[in-house]
Amino acid sequence: MSLNKSFSSDGALFTIQIKGKFDFNLVQAFRSAYSEIGEKTPRVIVDLRETDYMDSSALGMLLNMKKSLGDSVSSIQIANCRPQIKKILQISRFDKKFDID
């Protein structure tokens, strides 16, 4: 399991990529990653392309990020979900809080 983060060249997009398990072991790294987002980063993408497992602590981390960033970002998108991850997000009604694709 690992977490990578990157800004787009213009600084308008911040991407967090999670590989492997998205669980309690990533709490500190995930919080640290989005703490770098400033007022000039309007969009955030959490890329779950290589995420094969997600538990309730991951859901909590996503909610904490949304609460922490508040209105400083225009959108938070959860992208490239595998079917089983997308199902977890839909059952948890995260599609009402985040843009999910």
C-alpha positions as CSV (number, residue, x, y, z in Angstrom):
1,M,0.0,0.0,0.0
2,S,1.3,3.4,-0.9
3,L,0.1,7.0,-1.5
4,N,1.5,9.4,-4.1
5,K,0.5,13.0,-4.5
6,S,1.1,15.5,-7.2
7,F,0.1,19.0,-8.4
8,S,-0.6,19.8,-12.0
9,S,1.9,22.1,-13.7
10,D,-0.4,25.1,-13.3
11,G,-1.2,24.2,-9.7
12,A,-5.0,24.0,-10.3
13,L,-5.3,20.3,-9.8
14,F,-4.0,18.2,-6.9
15,T,-4.1,14.4,-7.3
16,I,-3.8,11.8,-4.5
17,Q,-3.2,8.2,-5.8
18,I,-3.7,5.3,-3.5
19,K,-2.2,1.9,-4.4
20,G,-3.2,-1.3,-2.6
21,K,-5.2,-1.0,0.6
22,F,-6.9,2.2,1.6
23,D,-7.3,1.7,5.3
24,F,-6.3,2.9,8.7
25,N,-2.6,2.5,8.0
26,L,-2.8,5.5,5.6
27,V,-4.4,8.0,8.1
28,Q,-1.2,10.1,8.7
29,A,0.0,10.0,5.1
30,F,-3.4,10.9,3.7
31,R,-3.9,13.8,6.2
32,S,-0.4,15.0,5.4
33,A,-1.1,14.9,1.7
34,Y,-4.1,17.1,1.6
35,S,-2.7,19.5,4.2
36,E,-0.5,20.8,1.4
37,I,-3.4,22.1,-0.6
38,G,-3.6,25.8,-0.6
39,E,-6.2,28.4,-1.6
40,K,-5.0,28.3,-5.3
41,T,-5.9,24.6,-5.9
42,P,-9.5,24.5,-7.0
43,R,-9.8,20.8,-7.8
44,V,-8.8,17.7,-6.0
45,I,-8.8,14.1,-7.4
46,V,-8.5,11.0,-5.3
47,D,-7.4,8.4,-7.8
48,L,-8.3,4.9,-6.8
49,R,-7.3,3.2,-10.0
50,E,-4.9,0.9,-8.1
51,T,-6.9,0.6,-4.9
52,D,-8.1,-3.0,-4.3
53,Y,-9.4,-2.6,-0.7
54,M,-11.2,0.1,1.2
55,D,-12.6,0.0,4.7
56,S,-14.6,2.3,6.9
57,S,-11.6,4.3,8.1
58,A,-10.9,5.2,4.4
59,L,-14.5,6.6,4.2
60,G,-13.8,8.6,7.4
61,M,-10.6,9.9,5.9
62,L,-12.5,11.1,2.8
63,L,-15.1,12.8,4.9
64,N,-12.4,14.5,7.1
65,M,-10.7,15.8,4.0
66,K,-13.9,17.3,2.7
67,K,-14.6,18.9,6.0
68,S,-11.0,20.2,6.4
69,L,-10.8,21.6,2.9
70,G,-14.3,23.2,3.1
71,D,-14.9,25.8,0.5
72,S,-11.2,26.3,-0.4
73,V,-11.6,23.8,-3.3
74,S,-14.3,23.8,-5.9
75,S,-14.5,20.1,-6.3
76,I,-13.3,16.8,-4.9
77,Q,-13.5,13.9,-7.3
78,I,-13.0,10.2,-6.6
79,A,-11.8,8.8,-9.8
80,N,-11.1,5.5,-11.5
81,C,-12.8,3.3,-9.0
82,R,-12.9,-0.5,-9.4
83,P,-16.4,-1.9,-9.3
84,Q,-16.2,-3.2,-5.8
85,I,-14.8,0.1,-4.5
86,K,-17.5,2.1,-6.4
87,K,-20.2,-0.2,-4.8
88,I,-18.8,0.6,-1.3
89,L,-19.0,4.3,-2.1
90,Q,-22.5,4.1,-3.4
91,I,-23.8,2.0,-0.5
92,S,-22.3,4.6,1.8
93,R,-24.0,7.3,-0.2
94,F,-20.7,9.1,-1.0
95,D,-22.1,9.8,-4.5
96,K,-24.1,12.5,-2.8
97,K,-21.0,14.1,-1.3
98,F,-18.4,13.6,-3.9
99,D,-18.1,13.4,-7.7
100,I,-17.4,9.7,-8.4
101,D,-16.4,8.2,-11.7
